[in-house]
Amino acid sequence: MTISTTFTRLLGITHPVVLAPMGGVAGGKLASAVSEAGGLGIIGGGYGNPKLGYGGPEFMDREFRAAGNSRIGVGYITWSLAKFPELFDQALARKPAAFFLSFGDESQFAPRIKAAGIPLICQIHDVEGARRAADAGADILVPQGTEAGGHGKQRRATFTLVPAVVDVAGSIPVLAAGGVSDGRGLAAALMLGASGVLIGTRFWATPEALGSEAAKSSLVRAKGDDTIRTRVFDAVRDIDWEQAYSGRAIVNDFTRQWHGREEDLLRAPADVSARWWEAQRAQDMSQAVVFAGEGLDLVTSIMPAGDIVRGIVREAERLITQPEHFSTTADGF
Ligand SMILES: Cc1cc2nc3c(=O)[nH]c(=O)nc-3n(C[C@H](O)[C@H](O)[C@H](O)COP(=O)(O)O)c2cc1C
């Protein structure tokens, strides 16, 4: 059995599993591994701002080369992409398998994406956002619950947001995002009416992901309880997110020192930020940011991305076709 949905049929892929466009983490190698296993890999361009160490035109050239001939998509943070129009042109010229936009008004980019015949995937955080993205022409909607790793809103949880968005989406396929790390999550998402899942945190803990071994080890050590939605890493990096957004990351000494004191951090002497950047470059886990979601409880090893795709789908298929396996615990693939 394969799980065929409106989403897999629209994209012409085998499995309803999509790699989240994690900035600085989802590079060409990881995107390719997910696509080659039958899902859809998406390279994360993040802010598009090379000052953050990834995301500029050279990064994208390199990562698309690393993906080889695999069919992959590209994703950007919408409000930031608006500052780098050349990156938008570059991405369109590559004719990606999908264009993924999150965190902002997609209508400024949608017409050219659609005119190029590229499926537009929009990540949103509430039902109002789903309506807005559908009006802008989204081909796929991704409701993101607050459980998710990385940036998002405090507002809604995956379990309630997904069916609410499905009910307003009409014929537009919906992917559930936030807290899906195994086959139980995929099966549950399908039961809520989704046509697939978008997964970030579980794919971060893979050999193919960009990022340090220290960060990946911390993903395996930490649990969902060890994550927090915070704005401290935006404050120290001087990234101007709208107030409603925060980033879910692993708690460390830096969050313990500054969470709730973001205004003080913004006004702190420049050497506080300089010292943090030094720790970030050195990957000192007591200070550095590791964005990750509540799904960390289910991340117990670093595992090749293809094995994760196959394991998640196998487990979901088993649950759907053999209900006697309901009430299962994680099988760790
Ligand atoms: C390390 C990391 C970086 C992320 N970066 C981005 C990003 O640049 N753009 C984006 O749209 N979403 C980003 N996200 C959020 C994902 O798109 C997605 O919503 C989330 O990973 C889903 O929840 P999960 O982490 O529980 O699987 C990031 C998530 C993580 C964990």
The ligand as an SDF file (V2000), in Angstrom:
LIG
                    3D

 31 33  0  0  0  0  0  0  0  0999 V2000
   15.8230   24.4530   12.6850 C   0  0  0  0  0  0  0  0  0  0  0  0
   14.5400   24.9690   12.0790 C   0  0  0  0  0  0  0  0  0  0  0  0
   14.5980   26.0350   11.1770 C   0  0  0  0  0  0  0  0  0  0  0  0
   13.4320   26.4910   10.5720 C   0  0  0  0  0  0  0  0  0  0  0  0
   13.5340   27.4750    9.6470 N   0  0  0  0  0  0  0  0  0  0  0  0
   12.4440   27.8330    8.9300 C   0  0  0  0  0  0  0  0  0  0  0  0
   12.5520   28.7390    7.8430 C   0  0  0  0  0  0  0  0  0  0  0  0
   13.6260   29.2690    7.5440 O   0  0  0  0  0  0  0  0  0  0  0  0
   11.4390   29.0090    7.1250 N   0  0  0  0  0  0  0  0  0  0  0  0
   10.2320   28.4250    7.4160 C   0  0  0  0  0  0  0  0  0  0  0  0
    9.2690   28.6380    6.7140 O   0  0  0  0  0  0  0  0  0  0  0  0
   10.0900   27.5930    8.4650 N   0  0  0  0  0  0  0  0  0  0  0  0
   11.1710   27.2640    9.2120 C   0  0  0  0  0  0  0  0  0  0  0  0
   11.0250   26.3870   10.2580 N   0  0  0  0  0  0  0  0  0  0  0  0
    9.6680   25.8930   10.6260 C   0  0  0  0  0  0  0  0  0  0  0  0
    9.2430   24.7600    9.7080 C   0  0  0  0  0  0  0  0  0  0  0  0
    8.8320   25.2770    8.4530 O   0  0  0  0  0  0  0  0  0  0  0  0
    8.0960   23.8960   10.2490 C   0  0  0  0  0  0  0  0  0  0  0  0
    6.9660   24.6680   10.4870 O   0  0  0  0  0  0  0  0  0  0  0  0
    8.4040   23.1330   11.5270 C   0  0  0  0  0  0  0  0  0  0  0  0
    9.6920   22.5930   11.5080 O   0  0  0  0  0  0  0  0  0  0  0  0
    7.3720   22.0210   11.7190 C   0  0  0  0  0  0  0  0  0  0  0  0
    7.3720   21.5300   13.0290 O   0  0  0  0  0  0  0  0  0  0  0  0
    8.3680   20.3920   13.5800 P   0  0  0  0  0  0  0  0  0  0  0  0
    9.6790   21.0780   13.7420 O   0  0  0  0  0  0  0  0  0  0  0  0
    7.7490   19.9930   14.8480 O   0  0  0  0  0  0  0  0  0  0  0  0
    8.4220   19.2930   12.5630 O   0  0  0  0  0  0  0  0  0  0  0  0
   12.1870   25.9210   10.9030 C   0  0  0  0  0  0  0  0  0  0  0  0
   12.1290   24.8710   11.8240 C   0  0  0  0  0  0  0  0  0  0  0  0
   13.2870   24.3880   12.4090 C   0  0  0  0  0  0  0  0  0  0  0  0
   13.1940   23.2440   13.3790 C   0  0  0  0  0  0  0  0  0  0  0  0
  1  2  1  0
  2  3  1  0
  2 30  2  0
  3  4  2  0
  4  5  1  0
  4 28  1  0
  5  6  2  0
  6  7  1  0
  6 13  1  0
  7  8  2  0
  7  9  1  0
  9 10  1  0
 10 11  2  0
 10 12  1  0
 12 13  2  0
 13 14  1  0
 14 15  1  0
 14 28  1  0
 15 16  1  0
 16 17  1  0
 16 18  1  0
 18 19  1  0
 18 20  1  0
 20 21  1  0
 20 22  1  0
 22 23  1  0
 23 24  1  0
 24 25  2  0
 24 26  1  0
 24 27  1  0
 28 29  2  0
 29 30  1  0
 30 31  1  0
M  END
$$$$
